[in-house]
Amino acid sequence: MTVIGLGLMGRALAGAFVNAGLRTTVWNRSAGKEVEGARRAESVAAAVGASSLVVVCVVNNDAVLGVLEQAGSLEGRVLVNLTNGTPAQAREVAARVAELGGRYVDGGIMAVPQMIAGPGALVLYSGSREAFEEHSATLEVLAEARFMGEDAGAAALYDLALLSGMYGMFGGIYHAFAMVRASGGDVREFAPMLTAWLAAMMAGTPQAAEEVVSGDYTTEVSALAMNQLAMPNFFEASKELGLRGDLLVPIRDMIDRAVEAGHGADSLTRLVDMVKE
């Protein structure tokens, strides 16, 4: 078992393998980073040569390609790339790994380092199904391992889609916290109220997905035109509190465009169509 890259996530991955009793070799670009119980390789080529399964978790796609330039032959090796990137980048790396004689599996980690090898951690995988199935038991040491398909870019796509949902949600949460704090309220007391409200709203996600698939955005709940009328209140209240409305601007602008396009009677889910360029 080899892990290349010993940032916060890389160290968590290597530590999980060591704790599972797997003989683990590690390599990092800069010296001084160690993982207790793991053997440190002196070069990328030595690290790759030490194991049939090589996990790469580095800063970006350029760094992955740089690692591959130093790897030498990947004949008989499976390279699992857990570096965050785009679907196109994953396919680029897959092609390079194939040129070097290896099999490729791309991965998207849906966890923070502290969650690795614990409950709730999930890693999405795509690429060589054969390679994934061959090493799935080892990969399950890290987290639940879910295969998304043989397109090498599939895991990256779903990873970024899930993260986009997270960032959008966090944007609203942070603006809500700012409003409560600026008004003199207790953010700690407010947090459980916000958690419960968001949980109630998230229950409608499957219905929203049905609307996207069917293209039927008919609603008796909350039409876009009604939301457009309410939007100025958020900005006026925020301004009164000395706050910027930046985190809410994108959703306001999309609602405006949807209503201007004649979709005022539709549900908020219609905004999925407004994301298109």
C-alpha positions in Angstrom: 0.0 0.0 0.0 1.5 3.4 -1.1 0.2 6.9 -0.3 1.7 9.8 -2.2 1.1 13.2 -0.6 1.1 13.9 3.1 -1.0 17.0 3.6 -3.8 16.8 6.2 -5.9 14.4 4.1 -2.9 12.3 2.9 -1.7 11.8 6.4 -5.2 10.7 7.5 -5.4 8.2 4.6 -2.0 6.8 5.3 -2.8 6.6 9.0 -6.0 4.7 8.3 -4.1 2.1 6.3 -1.5 1.7 9.0 -4.1 1.3 11.7 -5.8 -1.4 9.6 -2.6 -3.4 9.7 -1.6 -2.7 6.1 2.1 -2.4 5.2 2.2 1.2 4.0 4.8 3.2 2.1 4.6 7.0 1.9 6.2 9.8 -0.1 5.9 13.5 0.1 7.4 16.3 -2.0 8.8 18.2 1.0 10.7 16.4 3.7 9.7 16.4 7.4 6.2 14.9 7.1 6.0 11.4 8.5 3.2 8.9 9.4 3.9 6.7 12.4 4.1 3.1 11.3 4.6 3.8 7.6 7.8 3.4 5.6 9.1 6.5 3.9 10.2 6.1 0.3 13.1 8.2 -1.0 11.5 8.9 -4.4 8.2 8.7 -6.3 9.5 5.8 -8.3 10.5 3.9 -5.1 7.1 4.6 -3.6 5.3 3.3 -6.7 7.5 0.3 -6.8 6.7 -0.7 -3.3 3.0 -1.5 -3.8 0.5 -2.6 -6.4 -2.0 -0.1 -5.1 -0.9 3.6 -5.2 -3.1 6.3 -3.7 -2.3 9.9 -4.7 -3.6 12.8 -2.7 -1.9 16.1 -3.6 -2.7 19.7 -4.0 -4.0 19.8 -7.5 -4.1 18.2 -11.0 -0.7 19.7 -12.0 0.9 18.1 -8.9 -0.7 14.8 -9.9 0.8 15.0 -13.4 4.2 16.0 -11.8 4.0 12.8 -9.7 3.4 10.7 -12.8 6.4 12.2 -14.5 8.6 10.8 -11.7 6.8 7.5 -11.3 8.4 5.5 -14.1 6.4 2.5 -15.3 3.0 1.8 -13.7 2.9 -1.7 -15.2 1.0 -4.0 -12.8 -0.1 -1.0 -10.6 -3.4 0.6 -9.8 -3.3 4.3 -9.3 -6.2 5.8 -7.2 -6.2 9.6 -7.5 -8.0 11.2 -4.5 -7.0 14.7 -5.5 -9.8 17.2 -6.0 -10.2 18.1 -9.6 -12.5 18.4 -12.6 -14.0 15.6 -14.7 -11.7 16.6 -17.6 -8.7 16.6 -15.4 -9.6 13.1 -14.2 -9.8 11.8 -17.8 -6.4 13.5 -18.6 -4.8 11.7 -15.7 -6.5 8.4 -16.7 -5.0 8.7 -20.2 -1.5 9.4 -18.8 -1.7 6.4 -16.3 -2.7 4.2 -19.2 0.3 5.4 -21.2 2.5 4.4 -18.3 0.9 0.9 -18.2 -1.3 1.2 -15.2 -5.0 1.1 -14.4 -6.7 4.2 -13.1 -9.4 4.9 -10.5 -10.4 8.4 -9.7 -11.9 9.4 -6.4 -13.8 12.2 -4.7 -13.5 12.3 -0.9 -16.8 13.4 0.8 -15.2 13.9 4.2 -12.8 16.0 6.2 -9.6 14.4 7.4 -10.9 13.7 10.9 -13.8 11.7 9.4 -11.5 9.2 7.5 -12.0 5.6 8.7 -15.0 6.8 10.8 -18.8 6.8 10.4 -20.3 9.0 7.7 -17.2 9.2 5.5 -17.8 8.5 1.8 -15.5 8.3 -1.1 -16.8 8.2 -4.7 -14.9 6.3 -7.3 -14.9 5.9 -11.1 -12.7 4.6 -13.8 -11.6 1.0 -14.1 -14.3 -1.2 -12.6 -12.0 -4.2 -12.5 -9.3 -2.3 -10.5 -11.9 -0.8 -8.1 -13.4 -4.2 -7.4 -10.0 -5.8 -6.9 -9.1 -3.2 -4.2 -12.5 -2.3 -2.8 -11.9 -4.0 0.5 -8.7 -2.0 1.0 -10.4 1.2 0.0 -13.3 0.5 2.4 -10.7 1.0 5.2 -10.9 4.7 4.4 -14.6 5.2 4.1 -17.7 3.8 2.4 -16.6 3.2 -1.2 -19.2 3.9 -3.9 -18.4 3.2 -7.6 -20.0 5.8 -9.9 -19.2 4.3 -13.3 -16.4 3.6 -15.8 -16.1 7.2 -17.0 -13.0 8.4 -15.1 -14.6 11.8 -14.7 -17.8 10.6 -13.0 -16.5 10.7 -9.4 -15.2 14.2 -9.9 -18.5 15.4 -11.3 -20.5 14.0 -8.4 -17.9 15.3 -5.9 -18.2 18.8 -7.3 -22.0 18.6 -7.5 -22.2 17.6 -3.8 -19.8 20.3 -2.8 -21.7 22.9 -4.8 -24.8 22.1 -2.7 -22.7 22.4 0.4 -21.2 25.8 -0.5 -24.6 27.2 -1.5 -26.0 26.0 1.8 -23.1 27.4 3.8 -23.5 30.8 2.0 -27.1 31.1 3.4 -26.1 29.8 6.8 -23.3 32.4 7.1 -25.5 35.2 6.1 -28.1 34.1 8.6 -25.5 34.0 11.4 -24.3 37.5 10.3 -27.9 38.9 10.6 -28.5 37.4 14.1 -25.1 38.5 15.4 -25.5 42.1 14.0 -28.9 42.4 15.6 -27.4 41.5 19.0 -28.9 38.0 19.0 -27.2 34.8 20.3 -25.9 32.8 17.3 -25.5 29.7 19.5 -29.2 29.8 20.4 -30.1 30.5 16.8 -28.1 27.5 15.4 -30.6 24.8 16.5 -33.5 26.7 15.0 -31.6 27.0 11.7 -30.6 23.3 11.7 -34.2 22.3 12.2 -35.5 24.6 9.5 -32.9 23.5 6.9 -33.7 19.8 7.7 -37.4 20.5 7.1 -36.6 22.2 3.8 -34.2 19.4 2.7 -37.1 16.9 2.9 -38.3 18.4 -0.4 -35.1 17.5 -2.3 -36.5 14.3 -3.8 -39.6 16.2 -5.1 -37.4 18.8 -6.6 -35.4 16.1 -8.4 -38.7 14.8 -9.8 -39.5 18.2 -11.1 -36.1 18.5 -12.8 -36.5 15.2 -14.5 -40.1 15.8 -15.6 -39.7 19.4 -16.5 -43.0 20.1 -14.7 -42.4 23.0 -12.3 -46.0 23.6 -11.4 -46.3 24.6 -7.7 -48.9 25.4 -5.1 -46.2 26.0 -2.5 -43.9 28.9 -3.4 -43.9 30.5 -6.9 -40.9 32.4 -8.2 -42.9 35.6 -8.5 -43.8 35.5 -4.8 -40.1 34.9 -3.9 -39.1 37.8 -6.2 -41.4 40.1 -4.2 -39.9 39.0 -0.9 -36.2 39.3 -2.0 -35.9 43.1 -1.4 -36.7 42.5 2.3 -33.5 40.4 2.8 -31.4 43.2 1.3 -33.1 46.0 3.1 -32.9 44.3 6.5 -29.3 43.4 5.9 -28.4 46.9 5.0 -30.1 48.2 8.1 -27.8 45.8 10.1 -24.7 47.1 8.3 -24.3 43.9 6.2 -23.6 43.3 2.6 -26.0 41.1 0.6 -23.3 39.5 -1.5 -24.1 35.9 -0.5 -27.8 36.4 -1.6 -27.1 38.2 -4.9 -26.8 35.1 -7.1 -30.1 33.6 -6.1 -31.9 37.0 -6.4 -30.5 37.6 -9.8 -31.5 34.1 -11.0 -35.0 34.6 -9.7 -35.3 37.9 -11.5 -34.2 36.3 -14.8 -36.6 33.4 -14.4 -39.6 35.8 -13.8 -38.5 38.0 -16.7 -38.5 34.9 -18.9 -42.1 34.2 -18.0 -41.7 31.6 -15.3 -43.1 33.5 -12.4 -45.7 30.9 -11.6 -43.2 28.1 -11.5 -41.5 26.6 -8.4 -38.0 27.6 -7.3 -36.7 24.4 -8.9 -37.1 26.2 -12.3 -33.8 27.9 -11.3 -32.0 24.7 -12.4 -32.7 25.7 -16.0 -31.5 29.2 -15.3 -28.0 28.0 -14.5 -27.4 27.2 -18.2 -25.1 29.6 -20.0 
